[in-house]
Structure formats: structure tokens, C-alpha cells
Amino acid sequence: MASLKKRGKKYYASYYVNGREQRKALDTENYQVAKQRLRNLDSAQSRGVLDDTLPRKVKIFSRGSKSSCRPSRKLVFVRK
């Protein structure tokens, strides 16, 4: 079950996927619209349609020698 939270003027949905808390911006300042979007999100989650598309971990590899302290701009996304 998802819950509704307000931060500043915007509403966010908080829900759990695979035992981890996920938060999603509902992109609205209206309470009624936020409740409707929360219901849609909760419905999608119960049907199993809600996917966890965000990467879990980000590894940063440095170029050059191993003793170099400067990380490179190359990011590798790892999914579980």
C-alpha cells in the first residue's frame, strides 16, 4: 500500500518494492489530484504492473593507474 506525503508544495508517493522504500513525485500541488494518482499507483502495484526501473548501484571506474584518486566521468549502472 502506498502512502501520500507532502514536501513543500508538492506531493510524493511512498511505497515499497522488493522490501525497499521507493518515492515518486506525483507532479502536483493539488491534494485531490495527488490522491487519484496515488490510487492509480497503488492499483498498478497490486496488479504487478509497477516496475522498478531505477538502477540500484552506481560504480565509478577511474581511468589510468589504480593509485589515481580522481574518478572519471564514466558511470556503469548495475541492476540486481
C-alpha positions as CSV (number, residue, x, y, z in Angstrom):
1,M,0.0,0.0,0.0
2,A,1.3,3.4,-0.9
3,S,1.2,6.5,1.3
4,L,0.9,10.2,0.4
5,K,3.5,12.7,1.7
6,K,3.7,16.5,1.1
7,R,7.1,18.2,0.9
8,G,6.9,22.0,0.4
9,K,4.0,22.4,-2.1
10,K,4.4,19.1,-3.9
11,Y,3.0,15.7,-3.2
12,Y,5.0,12.4,-3.2
13,A,4.0,8.8,-3.1
14,S,6.0,6.4,-0.8
15,Y,5.7,2.7,-1.4
16,Y,7.8,-0.5,-1.1
17,V,9.2,-2.7,-3.9
18,N,11.1,-5.8,-3.0
19,G,11.4,-4.7,0.6
20,R,12.9,-1.3,-0.3
21,E,11.2,2.1,0.1
22,Q,10.6,3.9,-3.2
23,R,9.5,7.5,-3.5
24,K,7.9,9.0,-6.6
25,A,7.0,12.6,-7.3
26,L,3.3,13.0,-8.2
27,D,4.0,16.3,-10.0
28,T,1.0,18.1,-8.5
29,E,0.2,20.6,-5.8
30,N,-3.5,19.7,-5.7
31,Y,-4.5,17.2,-2.9
32,Q,-7.4,15.7,-4.9
33,V,-5.2,15.0,-7.9
34,A,-2.5,13.6,-5.7
35,K,-5.0,11.2,-4.1
36,Q,-6.1,10.0,-7.6
37,R,-2.5,9.5,-8.8
38,L,-1.8,7.6,-5.5
39,R,-4.8,5.3,-6.2
40,N,-3.5,4.6,-9.7
41,L,0.0,3.9,-8.4
42,D,-1.4,1.6,-5.7
43,S,-3.6,-0.2,-8.2
44,A,-0.6,-0.7,-10.6
45,Q,1.4,-2.0,-7.8
46,S,-1.2,-4.6,-6.7
47,R,-1.6,-5.8,-10.3
48,G,2.2,-6.2,-10.6
49,V,2.5,-3.7,-13.4
50,L,4.6,-1.2,-11.4
51,D,8.2,-1.8,-12.4
52,D,11.4,-0.9,-10.6
53,T,13.4,0.7,-13.5
54,L,15.9,2.7,-11.5
55,P,19.4,1.3,-11.1
56,R,20.3,0.1,-7.6
57,K,24.0,0.8,-7.5
58,V,26.4,3.0,-9.4
59,K,30.0,2.1,-9.8
60,I,32.6,4.7,-10.9
61,F,35.7,3.5,-12.6
62,S,38.8,5.6,-12.9
63,R,41.0,5.7,-16.0
64,G,44.7,5.3,-15.7
65,S,46.6,3.9,-12.8
66,K,45.0,2.3,-9.8
67,S,46.6,4.9,-7.5
68,S,44.8,7.7,-9.2
69,C,42.3,9.4,-6.8
70,R,40.4,11.3,-9.5
71,P,37.3,9.4,-10.6
72,S,36.4,9.5,-14.3
73,R,33.1,10.6,-15.7
74,K,32.2,7.1,-16.9
75,L,29.3,5.6,-14.9
76,V,28.2,2.0,-15.0
77,F,24.7,1.1,-13.9
78,V,24.3,-2.2,-12.2
79,R,20.9,-3.9,-11.8
80,K,20.0,-6.7,-9.4
